[in-house]
Amino acid sequence: MRHGLVRSRLLGSVADQVGQTPLLRLERIGESAPSVEIYAKLEFANPGGSVKDRPALRMMLDAIQDGRLAAGKTLISVELVMPSNVTKARKDIVQAFGAKIIYSDPMEGSDGAIRLVHKLAGENADRYFYPNQYANPSNPGAHYLGTGREILDALGDRITHFVTGLGTTGTMMGTSKRLKEHPRPIRCIAVQPKDALHGLEGLKHLPSSIVPEIYDDAIPDETMWIGTEDGWDMADRLAREEGLFVGHSSGANVFAALQIAEKLHKEQGGGCVVTIICDRGDRYFAPMKWEKRYTW
Ligand SMILES: Cc1ncc(COP(=O)(O)O)c(C=O)c1O
């Protein structure tokens, strides 16, 4: 242990544990770029185990505050629309929290889920509060107020580059907006799957998808297009070399961060690259590694 940060604090609610996630230096993965620091923000440390805790909480708090989710009412049930081919672990986790799953067409991916939820929410407006993370400013807002600020608090002037994948695009939009307010320029790079049909769950190939309303293409300084194999292989490397067992979107993020770091090492002899570990690998046990070539 390099420092004596106390983790055993008292919490009044599980919501108090969302955010303030650790930033881990990836020294072994970064050995091929020794003059550059690579840091990973460990979003699996949120109580729900993923980067999505931040926008989920912010969307609820903001909706309660402005009356969309009327104060005094109790949230008694959650229904989630997801493609029927999401991993079994994801289905199990959601059901363990008591949510009901409504399945959309597996062939239509997350866009099919978006179309179905719009139809259901539109037809039953009195029954549902639909927070719509793809259009809700509280999604990037959570990352502007949290993720971006926390990175600057921890690294200050050292950070030169930020790179992360696009799903709803909330992480990229909100974090980059905050980083771009910093007096010294920080280059913000988006990651997208190289192919329309890919195995990087959580990420979107925007040219073939419904583009989220919160996405502003002026925010990323650059987009890197990453192959499924590269994301999966980096997830394997992270487990073996760093003791970090992460999902494939995180593998793609770190693969991109390492490419940036290697270029900086060669051309500038220094730099500090920050990326996001979106969730842990447990929820991707199926498909197993040896099946991976047949899953997309
Ligand atoms: C595993 C995983 N990785 C990455 C992302 C992308 O994050 P964002 O939606 O903020 O773009 C998501 C979000 O859905 C995700 O679930």
The ligand as an SDF file (V2000), in Angstrom:
LIG
                    3D

 16 16  0  0  0  0  0  0  0  0999 V2000
  -20.0740   -2.1970  -19.7670 C   0  0  0  0  0  0  0  0  0  0  0  0
  -20.2360   -0.8130  -20.2980 C   0  0  0  0  0  0  0  0  0  0  0  0
  -19.1860   -0.2020  -20.8560 N   0  0  0  0  0  0  0  0  0  0  0  0
  -19.2830    1.0380  -21.3670 C   0  0  0  0  0  0  0  0  0  0  0  0
  -20.4570    1.7400  -21.3590 C   0  0  0  0  0  0  0  0  0  0  0  0
  -20.5120    3.1010  -22.0100 C   0  0  0  0  0  0  0  0  0  0  0  0
  -20.7460    4.1600  -21.1290 O   0  0  0  0  0  0  0  0  0  0  0  0
  -21.6590    5.3600  -21.5560 P   0  0  0  0  0  0  0  0  0  0  0  0
  -23.0690    4.8650  -21.6060 O   0  0  0  0  0  0  0  0  0  0  0  0
  -21.4720    6.3820  -20.4950 O   0  0  0  0  0  0  0  0  0  0  0  0
  -21.2180    5.8480  -22.8960 O   0  0  0  0  0  0  0  0  0  0  0  0
  -21.5770    1.1430  -20.7930 C   0  0  0  0  0  0  0  0  0  0  0  0
  -22.8350    1.8790  -20.7850 C   0  0  0  0  0  0  0  0  0  0  0  0
  -23.8860    1.5050  -21.1130 O   0  0  0  0  0  0  0  0  0  0  0  0
  -21.4710   -0.1660  -20.2600 C   0  0  0  0  0  0  0  0  0  0  0  0
  -22.5420   -0.7840  -19.7350 O   0  0  0  0  0  0  0  0  0  0  0  0
  1  2  1  0
  2  3  1  0
  2 15  2  0
  3  4  2  0
  4  5  1  0
  5  6  1  0
  5 12  2  0
  6  7  1  0
  7  8  1  0
  8  9  2  0
  8 10  1  0
  8 11  1  0
 12 13  1  0
 12 15  1  0
 13 14  2  0
 15 16  1  0
M  END
$$$$
